[in-house]
């Protein structure tokens, strides 16, 4: 079915926060060379402002130790690895969105752990020592990077305390938050601190209780955080996790619900809302993450999430990630925008395209967004369909009339999925090798680039007409810019002798 659209000359502000923050695995992975290579490539193309990950205080970062001196046990803070990680981030023009967790071995009250790398999730054996650890770490960052820089980094307390990523009760998390928030403000009052970083389990119960607690106890709360995933219950088969997905609009509805809960309390009504993790599946072994479907599906979320959230951090930027063991193959269902060996996945381009969207929103529906800067249109189309349902897919077709930018313009089209930006298909053609040689890596890198085409667009009655078809599980971006045609200045130019060039 063809949809005819007449675009107005101006619109409203496009609340586009797609490049505000991105997720990583535990931050200790930043010490690996390939992680650093991925971060540099992602920042070159997208340019995220913040990065958020687990494990700041886990033992692989080496920050908290204890030593016996004259019969007394004293805490020792070692910031060697912390400095390396923060330096790497700043060198790549990205700042940390600090998450306080998990529990150092010497501060744990229990043996409960999560993930392959065994992050300890027990409450602290001493809240006073935990508080000193938080204050000392943030004070060190101020000393090393300057108050104006370090104190601008948001601080989130823990990760998903409403599931077994926290071994204590809800009330014990509130205690942890109180001590942590006070410790953050002790380091410097200008630090912003927030929580409760819950995932989508008992959302209203947790958010309401947390906001009420902070209000009654006058606990510092500068922003609210939560996570959003849209997958249904998992089915595990061998090394893969399979999950059907809800419609992407479900995440938008979750953001609306969160804003409605925040609006009930004067303390939180006008606070920023940060989605510090989101994705389709919450498993790093789910094949959907590597597909063209994922690119189109996530693009729908990016088109509207900024209306309700100040940031929404895709989990994660890289497949250098070890929650469920070291990755077993080139494509394994990992969370990353970028696969191992510097190979961009289709969903990489959802964020690259939205990072280049215009500042004015002229039109939006479930499959298309039209934006504009003063001398440029950026149109992003997305068409997702779960082919496992056995139903026929439908191509989305548009005829778009745009107010002219000049007599003549250049249209650049980039197509993701299908024959372009589909390294998963190329890997399959290779026989799905578990390890790659140099030639295979180069083939997959080439296969990860979008199909690009260019054509001329001419004004007619003050408008450009653009016909666009978006096939199933494809992501397409069109950029339209005016050109100054200099053809007439080339004496003797004969297109026939240029074999058909106009």
C-alpha positions as CSV (number, residue, x, y, z in Angstrom):
1,X,0.0,0.0,0.0
2,X,1.4,3.4,-1.0
3,X,1.3,6.2,1.5
4,X,1.3,9.8,0.2
5,X,2.9,12.4,2.4
6,X,3.2,16.2,2.0
7,X,5.9,17.5,4.3
8,X,5.5,21.0,5.8
9,X,8.4,23.5,5.5
10,X,9.0,23.5,9.3
11,X,8.2,21.4,12.3
12,X,9.0,21.0,16.0
13,X,12.2,20.2,17.7
14,X,13.3,16.6,17.3
15,X,14.1,15.3,20.7
16,X,16.8,12.9,19.6
17,X,18.9,11.5,22.4
18,X,20.2,8.4,20.5
19,X,23.8,9.4,20.9
20,X,23.8,10.6,24.6
21,X,24.9,7.3,26.2
22,X,25.9,3.8,25.3
23,X,26.5,0.7,27.3
24,X,29.6,-1.5,27.8
25,X,30.2,-4.7,29.6
26,X,32.2,-4.5,32.8
27,X,34.5,-1.5,32.5
28,X,37.5,-3.7,33.2
29,X,37.2,-4.9,29.6
30,X,38.5,-1.5,28.5
31,X,41.9,-2.8,29.3
32,X,41.7,-5.1,26.2
33,X,43.1,-3.9,22.9
34,X,40.1,-4.9,20.8
35,X,37.7,-3.1,23.1
36,X,39.7,0.1,22.6
37,X,39.7,-0.3,18.8
38,X,35.9,-0.8,18.8
39,X,35.4,2.3,21.0
40,X,37.5,4.4,18.7
41,X,35.5,3.2,15.6
42,X,32.1,3.8,17.3
43,X,33.1,7.2,18.4
44,X,34.3,8.2,15.0
45,X,31.0,7.3,13.3
46,X,28.4,8.0,16.1
47,X,30.1,10.1,18.8
48,X,28.3,9.1,22.1
49,X,28.6,11.5,25.0
50,X,28.6,9.0,27.8
51,X,29.4,5.3,28.4
52,X,28.0,3.2,31.3
53,X,29.0,-0.3,32.5
54,X,29.3,-2.6,35.4
55,X,32.1,-3.6,37.7
56,X,33.6,-0.3,38.8
57,X,34.4,-1.9,42.2
58,X,34.8,-5.5,41.1
59,X,38.1,-7.0,41.9
60,X,39.4,-7.1,38.3
61,X,39.6,-3.3,38.6
62,X,41.7,-3.6,41.7
63,X,40.4,-0.5,43.5
64,X,39.6,-1.8,46.9
65,X,42.1,-3.9,48.9
66,X,42.8,-4.3,52.7
67,X,46.1,-4.7,54.4
68,X,47.1,-5.6,58.0
69,X,49.3,-2.9,59.6
70,X,50.3,-3.4,63.3
71,X,47.4,-5.7,63.8
72,X,44.8,-3.3,62.3
73,X,43.0,-4.0,59.0
74,X,43.2,-0.8,56.8
75,X,41.5,-0.2,53.5
76,X,43.8,0.5,50.5
77,X,42.6,2.3,47.3
78,X,44.5,1.5,44.1
79,X,43.4,3.6,41.1
80,X,45.9,2.3,38.6
81,X,43.3,0.6,36.3
82,X,40.7,3.2,37.0
83,X,43.0,5.9,35.6
84,X,43.7,3.8,32.5
85,X,40.0,3.3,31.8
86,X,39.0,6.9,32.4
87,X,42.0,8.1,30.2
88,X,40.8,5.8,27.4
89,X,37.3,7.2,27.6
90,X,38.4,10.8,27.5
91,X,40.8,10.2,24.7
92,X,37.9,9.0,22.7
93,X,35.7,12.0,23.6
94,X,33.3,10.0,25.8
95,X,32.7,10.4,29.5
96,X,31.7,7.8,32.1
97,X,28.2,7.4,33.4
98,X,29.4,5.9,36.6
99,X,27.6,2.8,38.1
100,X,28.5,2.0,41.7
101,X,28.9,-1.7,41.9
102,X,29.6,-4.6,42.3
103,X,30.9,-5.5,45.8
104,X,34.7,-5.9,46.3
105,X,35.6,-9.3,47.8
106,X,37.0,-7.6,51.0
107,X,33.7,-5.8,51.5
108,X,31.2,-8.5,50.7
109,X,28.7,-9.8,53.2
110,X,27.9,-12.9,51.1
111,X,29.1,-15.1,48.3
112,X,26.3,-14.5,45.8
113,X,27.7,-13.6,42.3
114,X,26.4,-13.1,38.8
115,X,27.9,-13.6,35.3
116,X,30.9,-15.6,34.1
117,X,33.2,-13.0,35.7
118,X,31.5,-13.5,39.1
119,X,30.4,-10.0,40.1
120,X,29.5,-10.1,43.8
121,X,26.0,-8.8,44.5
122,X,25.8,-8.9,48.2
123,X,25.3,-5.8,50.4
124,X,28.5,-4.4,52.0
125,X,29.7,-5.9,55.2
126,X,30.3,-2.4,56.4
127,X,28.3,0.5,55.0
128,X,30.9,2.9,56.4
129,X,33.7,1.3,54.5
130,X,31.5,1.3,51.3
131,X,30.8,5.0,51.8
132,X,34.5,5.8,52.2
133,X,35.3,3.8,49.0
134,X,32.7,5.8,47.0
135,X,33.9,9.2,48.4
136,X,37.6,8.3,48.0
137,X,37.1,7.1,44.4
138,X,35.2,10.2,43.3
139,X,37.6,12.5,45.1
140,X,40.4,10.9,43.2
141,X,38.6,11.5,39.9
142,X,38.2,15.2,40.8
143,X,41.9,15.4,41.7
144,X,43.0,13.8,38.5
145,X,40.6,15.3,36.0
146,X,39.5,18.5,37.6
147,X,36.3,19.3,39.4
148,X,34.5,20.8,36.4
149,X,35.2,17.6,34.4
150,X,34.8,14.8,36.9
151,X,31.8,16.2,38.8
152,X,29.9,16.4,35.5
153,X,29.8,12.6,35.3
154,X,26.5,11.1,36.5
155,X,26.6,8.5,39.2
156,X,24.1,5.6,39.4
157,X,23.7,3.4,42.5
158,X,24.0,-0.3,41.6
159,X,22.4,-2.3,38.8
160,X,19.0,-4.0,38.7
161,X,18.4,-4.4,42.4
162,X,14.9,-5.8,41.8
163,X,16.3,-9.1,40.4
164,X,19.2,-11.3,41.7
165,X,21.7,-8.7,40.7
166,X,21.2,-7.6,44.3
167,X,21.2,-10.2,47.1
168,X,19.5,-7.9,49.6
169,X,15.8,-6.8,50.0
170,X,14.3,-3.7,48.5
171,X,14.7,-1.9,51.9
172,X,18.3,-2.9,52.0
173,X,18.8,-1.4,48.5
174,X,17.3,1.9,49.8
175,X,19.8,1.8,52.6
176,X,22.6,1.3,50.1
177,X,21.3,4.2,48.1
178,X,21.1,6.5,51.1
179,X,24.7,5.7,52.1
180,X,25.9,6.0,48.5
181,X,24.2,9.2,47.7
182,X,25.5,10.8,50.8
183,X,29.0,9.6,49.9
184,X,28.7,11.0,46.4
185,X,27.7,14.4,47.7
186,X,30.5,14.3,50.3
187,X,33.0,14.0,47.5
188,X,31.5,17.1,45.8
189,X,27.9,18.4,46.1
190,X,27.8,19.1,42.3
191,X,27.9,15.4,41.5
192,X,24.5,14.2,40.2
193,X,23.4,10.9,41.7
194,X,20.4,8.7,40.8
195,X,18.7,5.3,40.7
196,X,17.1,2.8,41.2
197,X,18.4,1.2,37.9
198,X,15.6,-1.4,37.9
199,X,14.7,-3.7,35.1
200,X,11.1,-4.2,34.1
201,X,10.0,-6.4,37.0
202,X,7.5,-4.9,39.5
203,X,8.2,-1.5,38.0
204,X,5.5,0.5,39.7
205,X,6.1,-1.1,43.1
206,X,9.8,-0.3,43.0
207,X,9.6,3.1,41.5
208,X,6.9,4.3,43.8
209,X,8.5,2.9,46.9
210,X,11.9,4.4,45.9
211,X,10.6,7.8,45.1
212,X,8.6,7.9,48.4
213,X,11.6,6.8,50.3
214,X,13.8,9.5,48.9
215,X,11.1,12.2,49.5
216,X,10.5,11.1,53.1
217,X,14.2,10.9,54.0
218,X,15.3,13.9,51.9
219,X,17.8,11.6,50.2
220,X,19.6,13.2,47.3
221,X,18.1,12.2,43.9
222,X,19.1,14.1,40.8
223,X,17.7,11.8,38.1
224,X,15.8,8.5,37.8
225,X,17.0,5.4,36.0
226,X,15.5,2.2,34.8
227,X,16.1,-0.4,32.1
228,X,13.9,-1.6,29.2
229,X,14.0,-4.9,27.2
230,X,11.2,-6.0,25.0
231,X,11.8,-9.8,24.8
232,X,9.4,-12.5,26.0
233,X,10.5,-15.6,27.9
234,X,13.6,-17.3,26.7
235,X,14.1,-20.7,25.3
236,X,17.7,-22.1,25.6
237,X,18.9,-24.4,22.9
238,X,22.6,-25.3,23.1
239,X,24.7,-22.1,23.0
240,X,21.8,-19.9,21.8
241,X,18.9,-18.1,23.5
242,X,15.8,-17.7,21.5
243,X,13.2,-15.1,22.4
244,X,10.2,-13.7,20.6
245,X,9.8,-9.9,20.9
246,X,7.0,-7.5,21.8
247,X,6.4,-4.7,19.4
248,X,9.0,-1.9,19.7
249,X,6.2,0.5,20.8
250,X,6.0,-1.4,24.0
251,X,9.2,0.3,25.2
252,X,7.7,3.7,24.3
253,X,4.7,2.8,26.5
254,X,7.0,1.8,29.4
255,X,8.7,5.2,29.2
256,X,5.3,6.9,29.3
257,X,4.4,4.8,32.3
258,X,7.6,5.7,34.1
259,X,7.0,9.4,33.4
260,X,3.5,9.1,34.8
261,X,4.9,7.5,38.0
262,X,7.5,10.2,38.3
263,X,4.8,12.9,37.9
264,X,3.0,11.7,41.1
265,X,5.8,13.0,43.3
266,X,7.0,16.6,43.5
267,X,10.6,15.5,44.1
268,X,10.7,13.5,40.8
269,X,8.2,15.2,38.5
270,X,10.7,17.3,36.6
271,X,13.8,15.1,37.0
272,X,15.7,13.7,34.0
273,X,14.9,10.1,33.2
274,X,17.8,8.0,32.0
275,X,17.3,4.5,30.5
276,X,20.7,3.2,31.4
277,X,20.2,-0.1,29.5
278,X,17.9,-1.1,26.6
279,X,17.7,-3.6,23.9
280,X,15.4,-6.1,22.4
281,X,16.6,-9.4,24.0
282,X,18.3,-9.3,27.4
283,X,20.5,-12.3,26.5
284,X,24.0,-11.9,24.9
285,X,23.4,-15.2,23.1
286,X,20.3,-14.2,21.1
287,X,20.8,-14.2,17.3
288,X,18.4,-11.3,16.8
289,X,21.1,-8.9,17.8
290,X,23.1,-9.7,14.7
291,X,20.3,-9.2,12.1
292,X,18.8,-6.6,9.8
293,X,15.6,-7.0,11.8
294,X,17.4,-5.6,14.9
295,X,18.4,-2.5,13.0
296,X,14.9,-1.7,11.8
297,X,13.3,-2.6,15.2
298,X,15.7,-0.4,17.2
299,X,15.3,2.5,14.8
300,X,11.6,2.6,15.6
301,X,12.5,3.0,19.3
302,X,15.0,5.7,18.5
303,X,12.5,7.7,16.5
304,X,10.3,8.4,19.6
305,X,12.1,7.6,22.9
306,X,13.5,11.1,23.2
307,X,10.0,12.4,23.8
308,X,10.1,10.7,27.2
309,X,13.7,9.9,28.2
310,X,16.8,12.2,28.4
311,X,19.0,9.2,27.4
312,X,18.5,5.6,26.4
313,X,21.7,3.6,26.5
314,X,21.9,0.7,24.1
315,X,23.3,-2.4,25.8
316,X,26.1,-2.5,24.4
317,X,28.5,-0.9,21.9
318,X,30.8,-3.9,21.5
319,X,30.8,-7.7,21.4
320,X,33.9,-7.6,23.6
321,X,31.7,-8.8,26.4
322,X,31.8,-11.7,28.8
323,X,28.7,-12.0,30.9
324,X,27.9,-15.5,29.6
325,X,31.5,-16.6,29.0
326,X,34.0,-15.5,26.4
327,X,32.3,-15.3,22.9
328,X,32.5,-18.6,21.1
329,X,32.3,-17.4,17.5
330,X,32.3,-14.4,15.2
331,X,28.5,-14.1,15.4
332,X,27.0,-15.5,18.5
333,X,24.0,-13.2,19.3
334,X,26.1,-10.7,21.3
335,X,24.7,-7.3,22.4
336,X,27.2,-5.2,20.5
337,X,26.7,-2.6,17.8
338,X,30.0,-3.9,16.6
339,X,31.0,-7.6,16.3
340,X,34.4,-8.9,17.0
341,X,37.2,-8.1,14.5
342,X,35.8,-4.5,13.9
343,X,32.8,-5.7,11.9
344,X,29.8,-3.4,12.1
345,X,26.4,-5.0,12.6
346,X,23.3,-3.7,10.9
347,X,22.1,-2.0,14.2
348,X,25.3,0.0,14.2
349,X,23.7,2.1,11.5
350,X,20.5,2.8,13.4
351,X,22.6,4.8,15.8
352,X,24.8,6.3,13.1
353,X,21.8,7.4,11.0
354,X,20.0,8.9,14.0
355,X,23.3,10.7,15.1
356,X,23.0,12.5,11.7
357,X,19.3,13.2,11.8
358,X,18.1,16.8,11.5
359,X,17.2,19.0,14.4
360,X,13.6,19.7,13.2
361,X,11.0,16.9,13.2
362,X,8.7,17.3,10.2
363,X,7.0,13.9,10.1
364,X,6.9,10.6,12.0
365,X,5.0,7.4,11.8
366,X,5.7,3.7,12.7
367,X,8.0,3.3,9.7
368,X,9.4,6.7,8.8
369,X,10.8,9.8,10.2
370,X,11.5,13.0,8.2
371,X,13.9,15.6,9.7
372,X,15.5,18.8,8.5
373,X,18.3,21.1,9.2
374,X,18.4,24.5,7.4
375,X,19.9,23.2,4.1
376,X,19.4,19.4,4.4
377,X,16.7,16.7,4.8
378,X,17.5,13.5,6.6
379,X,14.8,10.7,6.1
380,X,15.1,7.4,8.0
381,X,12.8,4.5,7.1
382,X,12.6,1.2,9.0
383,X,10.5,-1.9,8.4
384,X,10.8,-4.8,10.9
385,X,9.0,-8.1,10.7
386,X,9.6,-11.3,12.6
387,X,9.7,-13.8,9.8
388,X,9.4,-16.7,12.3
389,X,5.6,-16.0,12.6
390,X,5.2,-17.5,9.1
391,X,3.2,-14.5,7.8
392,X,4.0,-12.7,4.6
393,X,6.1,-9.6,5.0
394,X,4.9,-6.3,3.6
395,X,7.0,-3.6,1.8
396,X,6.4,-0.1,3.1
397,X,5.9,2.4,0.2
398,X,5.9,6.1,0.4
399,X,5.5,9.0,-2.0
400,X,7.0,12.1,-0.2
401,X,6.6,15.7,-1.3
402,X,9.3,18.0,0.3
403,X,9.5,21.7,0.1
404,X,12.4,22.6,-2.2
405,X,15.8,23.6,-1.0
406,X,16.8,24.8,-4.4
407,X,16.3,24.0,-8.1
408,X,18.4,20.9,-7.9
409,X,19.5,18.6,-5.1
410,X,21.5,15.5,-4.5
411,X,19.9,12.4,-2.9
412,X,22.2,9.9,-1.1
413,X,20.6,6.6,-0.1
414,X,22.1,4.1,2.3
415,X,20.5,0.7,2.6
416,X,21.0,-1.6,5.6
417,X,19.9,-5.3,5.5
418,X,19.3,-7.5,2.5
419,X,22.4,-7.1,0.3
420,X,24.0,-4.3,2.2
421,X,25.4,-4.1,5.7
422,X,24.7,-7.7,6.3
423,X,27.9,-9.4,7.5
424,X,25.9,-12.2,9.1
425,X,24.8,-13.4,5.7
426,X,28.4,-13.2,4.4
427,X,29.6,-15.2,7.4
428,X,26.9,-17.8,6.7
429,X,28.1,-18.1,3.1
430,X,31.6,-18.8,4.4
431,X,30.2,-21.8,6.4
432,X,30.0,-19.9,9.7
433,X,33.7,-20.3,10.6
434,X,34.4,-20.1,14.4
435,X,37.7,-18.2,13.8
436,X,38.6,-16.0,10.9
437,X,41.7,-15.5,8.8
438,X,42.7,-12.1,7.5
439,X,41.0,-12.5,4.2
440,X,37.7,-13.5,5.8
441,X,37.9,-10.5,8.1
442,X,38.3,-8.1,5.2
443,X,35.4,-9.7,3.4
444,X,33.1,-9.4,6.4
445,X,34.2,-5.8,6.9
446,X,33.3,-5.0,3.3
447,X,30.0,-6.8,3.7
448,X,29.2,-4.7,6.8
449,X,29.0,-1.4,4.7
450,X,25.6,-0.2,3.5
451,X,24.6,-0.2,-0.1
452,X,24.9,3.4,-1.2
453,X,23.4,5.1,-4.2
454,X,23.1,8.7,-5.4
455,X,20.8,10.5,-7.8
456,X,19.7,13.9,-8.8
457,X,16.5,15.5,-7.6
458,X,14.8,18.4,-9.4
459,X,12.3,20.9,-8.1
460,X,8.8,20.9,-9.5
461,X,6.2,23.4,-8.3
462,X,8.3,24.2,-5.3
463,X,8.6,20.6,-4.2
464,X,10.8,17.6,-4.5
465,X,9.1,14.2,-5.0
466,X,10.8,11.2,-3.4
467,X,9.5,7.7,-3.9
468,X,10.7,5.3,-1.2
469,X,10.1,1.6,-0.8
470,X,11.3,-0.1,2.4
471,X,11.5,-3.9,2.1
472,X,11.1,-6.2,5.1
473,X,13.8,-6.0,7.8
474,X,15.6,-3.1,6.2
475,X,16.8,0.3,7.4
476,X,17.2,3.1,4.9
477,X,18.5,6.6,5.2
478,X,18.1,9.3,2.6
479,X,20.0,12.6,2.8
480,X,19.0,15.4,0.5
481,X,21.1,18.5,0.0
482,X,21.0,21.3,-2.6
483,X,23.8,21.5,-5.2
484,X,25.2,24.3,-7.3
485,X,25.3,22.7,-10.8
486,X,28.5,23.8,-12.5
487,X,28.0,21.6,-15.6
488,X,27.7,24.7,-17.9
489,X,31.1,26.0,-16.9
490,X,32.9,23.0,-18.6
491,X,33.5,24.1,-22.2
492,X,32.9,21.3,-24.7
493,X,31.3,18.9,-22.1
494,X,29.6,16.1,-24.1
495,X,27.8,13.5,-21.9
496,X,27.8,11.0,-24.7
497,X,31.6,10.8,-24.5
498,X,31.3,10.3,-20.8
499,X,29.3,7.1,-21.6
500,X,26.0,8.4,-20.4
501,X,26.9,10.8,-17.5
502,X,24.4,13.6,-17.4
